[in-house]
Amino acid sequence: MTKEEVLLLLQQLPEQLREAEADYYDSLSRLEDAKLALHAKECELFSLGLVTGRNEQARDAEIWQHTHELRRVLTKAKVAVDQSRVDYDYLKNKLENTQLIAQLLLQLEN
């Protein structure tokens, strides 16, 4: 890796890291929205008397009929949070490694 490449990375990575962090928090927000939508739907089902099962399994089955799509959205939101966190951590590690390379290059020049 040349000095020019290291300098270019040191200039680009902070902005990429900022964008990855923003994506992470956007993903967290979408996850919370999905959780809230699912909870609201479940409350609605109970308040409308659509859940009448005598035991937990029967109630879960009744709820599933009305919430499976929201649960799928929730699962996708969880995956998006995990992926955005991986992306953020990757860029953070890349920045730290590039900074170390820059320090080594400076020491080699002296």
C-alpha positions as CSV (number, residue, x, y, z in Angstrom):
1,M,0.0,0.0,0.0
2,T,1.5,3.3,-1.0
3,K,1.5,6.5,1.0
4,E,-0.9,8.0,-1.4
5,E,-3.3,5.1,-1.0
6,V,-3.1,5.4,2.8
7,L,-3.7,9.1,2.7
8,L,-6.7,8.6,0.4
9,L,-8.2,6.0,2.7
10,L,-7.6,8.3,5.7
11,Q,-9.6,11.0,4.0
12,Q,-12.4,8.7,2.8
13,L,-13.0,6.4,5.8
14,P,-14.3,8.9,8.3
15,E,-17.1,9.9,6.0
16,Q,-17.8,6.3,5.1
17,L,-17.8,5.5,8.9
18,R,-20.3,8.3,9.5
19,E,-22.6,7.0,6.8
20,A,-22.4,3.5,8.2
21,E,-23.2,4.8,11.7
22,A,-26.2,6.7,10.3
23,D,-27.4,3.6,8.5
24,Y,-27.1,1.6,11.7
25,Y,-29.2,4.1,13.7
26,D,-31.7,4.2,10.8
27,S,-31.9,0.4,11.0
28,L,-32.5,0.5,14.7
29,S,-35.3,3.0,14.2
30,R,-37.0,0.8,11.6
31,L,-36.6,-2.2,14.0
32,E,-38.3,-0.2,16.8
33,D,-41.1,0.8,14.4
34,A,-41.6,-2.8,13.4
35,K,-41.8,-3.9,17.1
36,L,-44.3,-1.2,17.8
37,A,-46.4,-2.1,14.8
38,L,-46.5,-5.7,15.9
39,H,-47.4,-4.9,19.5
40,A,-50.1,-2.5,18.3
41,K,-51.6,-5.2,16.1
42,E,-51.5,-7.7,18.9
43,C,-53.3,-5.3,21.2
44,E,-55.8,-4.6,18.6
45,L,-56.6,-8.3,18.1
46,F,-57.1,-8.7,21.9
47,S,-59.3,-5.6,22.2
48,L,-61.5,-6.7,19.2
49,G,-61.9,-10.1,20.8
50,L,-60.3,-11.9,17.9
51,V,-58.1,-13.9,20.3
52,T,-60.1,-16.4,22.2
53,G,-57.8,-19.4,22.7
54,R,-57.9,-21.1,26.0
55,N,-54.1,-21.7,26.3
56,E,-51.0,-19.9,25.1
57,Q,-50.5,-22.1,22.1
58,A,-54.0,-21.5,20.8
59,R,-53.7,-17.8,21.4
60,D,-50.3,-17.7,19.6
61,A,-51.9,-19.6,16.6
62,E,-54.7,-17.1,16.4
63,I,-52.4,-14.1,16.7
64,W,-50.1,-15.6,14.0
65,Q,-52.9,-15.6,11.4
66,H,-53.1,-11.8,11.7
67,T,-49.4,-10.9,12.4
68,H,-47.2,-13.2,10.3
69,E,-46.4,-10.5,7.8
70,L,-45.5,-8.0,10.6
71,R,-43.3,-10.7,12.1
72,R,-41.6,-11.1,8.8
73,V,-40.9,-7.4,8.7
74,L,-39.6,-7.5,12.2
75,T,-37.2,-10.3,11.3
76,K,-36.0,-8.4,8.3
77,A,-35.4,-5.4,10.4
78,K,-33.4,-7.4,12.9
79,V,-31.2,-8.7,10.1
80,A,-30.8,-5.2,8.7
81,V,-29.6,-4.0,12.2
82,D,-27.1,-6.8,12.4
83,Q,-25.8,-6.2,8.9
84,S,-25.5,-2.5,9.4
85,R,-23.6,-3.1,12.6
86,V,-21.2,-5.5,10.8
87,D,-20.6,-2.8,8.1
88,Y,-19.9,-0.1,10.7
89,D,-17.5,-2.4,12.7
90,Y,-15.7,-3.3,9.4
91,L,-15.1,0.3,8.5
92,K,-14.1,1.2,12.0
93,N,-11.5,-1.6,12.0
94,K,-10.3,-0.5,8.6
95,L,-9.8,3.1,9.7
96,E,-7.9,1.9,12.8
97,N,-5.7,-0.4,10.7
98,T,-5.1,2.4,8.1
99,Q,-4.1,4.8,10.9
100,L,-1.6,2.2,12.2
101,I,-0.2,1.7,8.6
102,A,0.2,5.5,8.4
103,Q,2.1,5.6,11.7
104,L,4.4,2.8,10.5
105,L,5.0,4.6,7.2
106,L,5.9,7.7,9.1
107,Q,8.3,5.8,11.3
108,L,10.0,4.2,8.3
109,E,10.6,7.7,6.8
110,N,12.4,8.9,9.9
